[in-house]
Amino acid sequence: MRQLLQLALLFVLMLVLGVSANAQWECLYATWDNEVNGTGRQVMSVGVIKENMFVALVTYRAQNSFLIPYVDADSGLGRKYYYGYSSAVSGIYQVWTDGGFDQVPMNNAFMVKAMPDSLIYVANNDPDHNVLVFKYTSDTITVVDPFPRQQTGATSLFGIDVDNNGYVYVCTDTTTGVTSDLKVYKPISQWTPAGHVDAPITSINLPDGVYKGIAVTANGNAIFISDYENRKVIKYVGSPSTGYTLAPGFNWTIGPADTLSGTPPKRLGPIGLAHLASKNILAVAVDSLFKPSGGINYTTGRIYLLNGNTGAPISTDSSMHMIDQAAWSYAVTGSYTERGTGDVPGNVSAYASTTDVKWDEKGYLYSQSYYGWTVEKWRYIGTLPSFTTAVEEVGGTLPAGYSLSQNYPNPFNPTTTIEFSLPQSGFVSLRVFDLLGQEIATLVNEEKAAGSYRATFDASNLPSGTYFYALKTAGYSSAKKMAILK
């Protein structure tokens, strides 16, 4: 009887909050905030190595910072070591060291990126604003030979990401008066050990503003950047070797549902970003950053899922394209500041304050609660759509010249095939534009060997109409028209 009453109450709360009873995202667990499995303080970011294996970045009052590793984690298990709890960690910080006199304390670190090889990259805000590189090994986070760190200059850092080739991307916080706002560095195996002052191989001069998170595609051909000040996400396309240009076909701005609310109001904006390469989906954490004076409310805290090509929501169904963490907390416990006890499972952080988000290799999504001192794992019940463009090489003889074929079928809904040929190796771009000349999608933007290729374009999120696609190399360019008919 008690369980039936709890289920009935949960259903009523969902209806009151506007949360669908068949919501498709569920929180599988939230690490408990306690002495046994807690981080000890505010969790600013999470770096995922693989499923249920991650590091929590603790930044106490935006000053002292340290990393807490979890392995085989769930709500009550997984933490590998512990600095202390609450006031006990007020003076605690982690130190990067080569084992000798070269030491850099972790301070004001806002974002962390972990890789499948257990390397952990931290955007640190010591006086030289180093990228600090650690490794999780033998249940310890340590620094390994060749002891990589990279000074980035005099400007504060916020976002950091690493592509599958090892290139490291860091973004400054406030870009007013700064010309190299986003910097790309070579893989750490190519960093110069002495001095730690390698120059970036390329940089982007962003418009003046306040930027937070960044996410890159697996091959580094696109960079997403959260513009916290203007409440939008922007996208650049290119490569580390050739540089990047703004992609005008990508557009996403916070909608009217994310209004300022509470007393005092919360300043909402996009913060952490994460790209799911297997489906070309961008996750965007939206909340206020840090505590406004006079208190805070916990009624907002969301993650949006966007088409990586266009910035459009991945579905018109909000139960698919949005995770409302605050509403989830209230639906489960009846409060924004209660985690639940007794029969309620450990899948509520409460104190919604979402500043970061990451994917694992299986497509599970991890977030955190800054004021809840927790890390969360989310699952989508069903199958997420895919917005990837499959490009495959077609066997046969080496083509005699460049060519771009008419897409087929044409008109099409929702996918079509585009074939092109290259008589010699080189950098190739294949892009889709609307009638106004705005870029809609980047299908290819990388070095390709000589040969014939077939690209599949998915226009599931585009309206009916006429579009153009253009192939460009160092010695050839061509464009053709195609039509979407739905």
N, C-alpha and C positions, 0 to 999 in steps of 0.2 A: 504493500500500500504506500509506504514511504517513497519508494522509487517511482511509482506512478504519479504521486503528487509532485515530485521533483521534475519529472518530464513535462507535466502539465504546466508547471510554473515556467519552465524554460521556453515552452512553445509560446505562452502568452507574452513573455518578455521579448521574444524575437519579433512578434507581431507589433508590439508597441514601438520597438526601435526601428521597424522597417527592415529587419534582417530576415531574409527568406528562410523558411523552415527547411528548404532544400538547398541551403547555401553550399556552394561547391568547394570552398576552401575551408579546411579545418586545421586547427593547431594540434599537432600530435603530442608535443610536450613543450613546457617552458621550464628551464632549470630553476629549481627552488631557490629562493632567497633565504638561505640559512647557513649555519656554520658547516654543514655537511657537504653541500654541493653548490654553494653560492660563490659569487665572484668577490664579495666583500665590499664593493662600492659600485658607482655608476658605470654602466657598460656603454661605451661610445660606439664601438664597431665590433664586427665579428669577421674573422677570416676562416673560411671553410677549406679544409684539406681534402676531405671526402665525407661521405655520409656519416653523420654522428661523430665526426672528428673535426674539431675546430678550436680556434683560440679566441678568447674574449679580450678585447682591449678595454681596460679600465682607465679612465681619465678622471681623477678626483678633482672636482671644482676647476676643471680646465687647466690643471697644473701638473701634478705628478701623475705618471702613467706607468702601467705594467700590463703584462700578458698572463692570462690564465688558460692553460690547455685543458681540453676535454677529449677523451677517447671512449668510444662505445657509450656515448652520452644518452641519457634520458632525463626526466625531471629530477630524479633523486640520485643519479649515479654519473660517473664519468670524469669528475674533476681530478686532476693529477697532482697539483700542489696548490698551496694556499699561503697568502701573505698575512691575512688577518681580516677582521671584520669592522666596518664602520670607522669609528675614530681611531682604531688600531692601525689603520693604513693611511692616516692623514699625512705622514711624512715618508711614505714608501714610494720608491720609483725603481724601475728596472734600469740596468746599466748595460749598454753595448760595450764590449771590450775585446781586444785582441789577445787578452791574457797578460798584457804588459801595461805600459803607461798610456796607451791609446784608449781612452774611455769617454763615452758620451752618454749622459743620463737621458732617459726617456722623459720628455716634458712636453705638455700641450699636444700630445699626439691625438689626432682626431680620426684617422682612418688606417686600417690595416688590410693587407691582401695576403692570403695564404695560397700556396700552390700545391698540386698533387705530389710533388717531390718533397713536401714538408718544409720548403723555404717560406719564410714569413717576412714580408716587406712592410716597414712602418714609415709613414710620413711624419717625421719628428720635427719639433719646433725648438730645438736648441739654437744658440746664436747663429750657427751656420746652416740651419735647416736641412739636416742630413736625411737621406733615405737610409735607414738602418735595416740590415738584413740579418735575420736570425734563422735557426733551423730547429724544428722539433725532432729530437732523437733521444732514445732511451729514457722516455718520460721526462725529458728536460728540454727547455728552450735555451739554446746556447748559440754562440757564434762560432762558425767553422771556417777553416782555412779555405780561401785566401782572405778571410776577414773583411767582407765587402761592406763598405758604406760610401755614400756619395754626397758631398756638399752641394747644395743647389743654389746658394746665394743668400741675399739679405731679406727675402720676402717670405712671409709665413706660408706654410703649406696646409692644405686640407685633404684633397682627394688623391688617391693613388690606385693604380692598376698595373697589371703585367699581362702581356699577351703570351700566346703559346710558344712564341719564338724567344721569349725572355726579355723583350724590350720593356723598359720601365717608364711609366707615364705618371707625372706628378703635376698637380694644379695648385696655383697660388690661391689664397683666400680672397682678399680684396685686391682687385686689379687696377684700381685708379692710379694712373701714372706709371704703370708697369707695362713693359713691351713684350716680355717673354713670360706670358701668364701660364702657359702649359708647356712643359718641357718633356722631351722624350730622350731617354738614355739607352745606350747599348746594353745588351745582357751583362749580368754581373761578371761572367767569365772574361769579359773584355775590359773591365774597369782597371784602371791603373792603381796598384796597391799603395804606392807612395803618394801622399798628399791628398788623395780622395777628392780631386777637383777636376775630373774630366768635364769637358764641355758637352752639352746635349747635342745630339745629332740633328735635331730639328726642334722648333718651338712654334707656338701659336700665339699671336697677339690678340687676345680676346677683347671685345668692347669693355669699357670700364663698367665694373659691377662687383657683385659679391657672389663667388662661385664656391661650390662645396664638393659634391661627389663627381667622379668620373668613372666611366666604364668603357672598355675597348672590346672590339670583336676579337675572336680567337687569332686571326691573322693580322690584326692591327690595321685593317683597311677602313675602319670607322671608329670614331671617338664620340661618346655621348658625355655631355657636361651639364650639370644641374646649375641653373641660374637662380639662386635663392632670392636675390633682390627682386627680379622681375617675374618670379614664380613660373618659370618655364624650363624646358630642357632643350638644348641645342645639339646639333650633330655636325661633325666635320668628317670628310672623307679624304682618303689619300693613302699614304704609307710612310713609315719612318724614313725611308730613303729619299722620297720625292717631296715630302711635306704634305700639308693638309689645307683644304679649302672648305668653306661653309657649305653645308648641304641645305639649300632653301626648301627642298621638298619634304623635309621633316619638320613637323609642327606639333607641339603639345604645350598647353598652358593650363594651369590649375583652373578648374571649373567653379561654377557658383556654389556647388555643394561644399567646397572647402573654404567657407567664409571664416572670418575672424569671429571668435565666440568666447564667452566666459568673462569673468571679472577677476583680474584684468584680462584683456583679449590676448589670444595667442597669435603670434605672427607666423602664419603657415607658409611653407615653401618646400620645394623639392630639395632633398639632401643626398642620401646615399643612392647609388645606382648599381645595377648588376645586369649583365647581358647573358642570356641563355643561348649559346651558340647553336644547339641542336634544333631550335625552333625559331631563332632570331626574334626573341621576345626580350624587351627591356623592362626590368622591375625598377620602380621609382618609389623611394620612401618619402612620404610627405608628412611633415609635422612642424612644430616650432622648435627652434634651436636654443637649448638651455632655458633656464628658468627666468621669466620676467620678474621684476621687482614686485613684491607684495603678494606673491603666491602664483599658483598655476592650476589650471583645470586639466583633467585627463580624459575629456570627452572626444578628443580628436586624435588621430594617429592611423594613417592609412598607407597601403602599398598599392600602386597602380601598375597594371601590366599593359605594355604598349607594343604595337607592331614596330619592329626595329627599322623597317623601311620608311614608314610614313609618320610615325608618332601617334597614329590613331589607336584608341583602345582596341584590344584584341577581340572584343565582342561588344555588342550592344547590351548584353546581359551583364549587369553589374556584379552578379554573383561569380562571374568568371573573370572580369577585368579588374576587380578591386578586392582587396582584403582590408576590412575595417576592423582593426585590432581593438579599438575602444569599444565598439559595439559587441564584438566577440566577448570581451571581458564582462560587459554588463549582462549579456544574454546568459552566460554560464553562471555568474555569481550574484547578479542583481545589484552590482556595485562596480564603479570604475576603479576602486582602490582596495578590492578584496580579491584574494587569490583562491579562496575556497578551502574547505576542510572536510574531513570525514569522507563521504562517498564521492566527492567531486575529485576527478583525476587532476594530476598536475599539468594542466594544459592552459593555464591562465597566468599571464604576467601581471596584468592590471597596470595602473600608472602609465597609460599609453604615452610614449615619448620615443618615437621611431626615427632614428637617425641613420640607420644603415640596413642593407639587405644583401644577401649573397645566395647563389645557387650551388647545389652540389652536383656530382656527376650523374645522378639519377633524376634530376629535375625537382628535388625538394627545395623549398625556399626557407632561408634562415633570416631572422630579423632579431631585434633586441628591444629592450625597454630601458632607456637611460635611467629613469627614476625608479624603475622596477628592479634594476640590478640583475637582469636576466637575459638569456638567449632563448629564442623560440624556433621551433621547426614546424613548417606548414606543408600541407599536402593538398593537391587539387584532386577532387574526386571525379574522375572522368579523364578525358583526353584533351589537352590543350591544343589549339590550332598551331600550324606551322607557317612561318613566313619566310622560309629559306628559299634561296635560289640554287637549284642543283645545276652544276656545271660539270659536264663530263667530256673527256676527249673521245673523238670518234676515230676509230682505226682506219687505216688505209694509206695511200701514197701521200707523200709530202705535197701540199698544195703549191701550185705554180705562182699564185698571187693572193693578195688580200681579197676577201669577199665578206659581205653581210647579206644573208638571205632574208626573204620575207618570212615573217613569223607564221606558224601554223598551229592550230586552226586560226582563222581570222575572218570574221569576228570570233571572240572566244569568251568563255566563262567557266571557271575562274582562272584556268591556267593555259599557257601557250608556250610553244617552243621556238627558240631563236638560234639559228646556226651561223657560225662565222669561221673563217679560215685565216691562218697566219703563215706566210711563207718563211718567216724568220722569228726568232725569239725576241721578246721585248715587253715593255710595260703596256698593258691593255686596259682600257675602260669601256664598259658597256653599261649605259645608263638609260633610264626611262624618264620622259618629260611629259608634262601636260601641255595644253595649247598655249598657255601663258609663258612657257619656257621654264617653269619651275621643275626642279628635279624631284621625281617621285620615288625612284628606287635606283640603287647601285647594284647591278648584277655581277659585274666583274670590275675589279680595280686592283690589279696586281701583275706581277711578271708572269708571262705565259711562254712556254716553249712553242716552237713552230709546230703547226698541226691544225686539225679541224676540230671544232668544239660545238657542243649543243648545250644551251642554257634553258632552263625551265623557269618561267616567270609566273608567280602566283599573285593575282590581283583580287584576292578575296575581299579586301577592305577598300577597294576603289569603286567609285560609281561608274555607271555606263558612260561612255564617251570616247572621244578620239585622243590618242596619245602617240608620242613618237619615241623611238629608241635609237640610240646613236652609238656607233663603235668608233673608238679613236685610239690610234697608236702613234708612234713617232713619225711614221711615213704614210699614214692612211687615215681617212675619216669618211664615214658614211652614215646616213640616217634614213629611217623608213617609218611609215605610219602604220598604226594598228588600232583596232577598235575593240572595246569591251562592251558586250551586249548582255544585259541581265534581265 
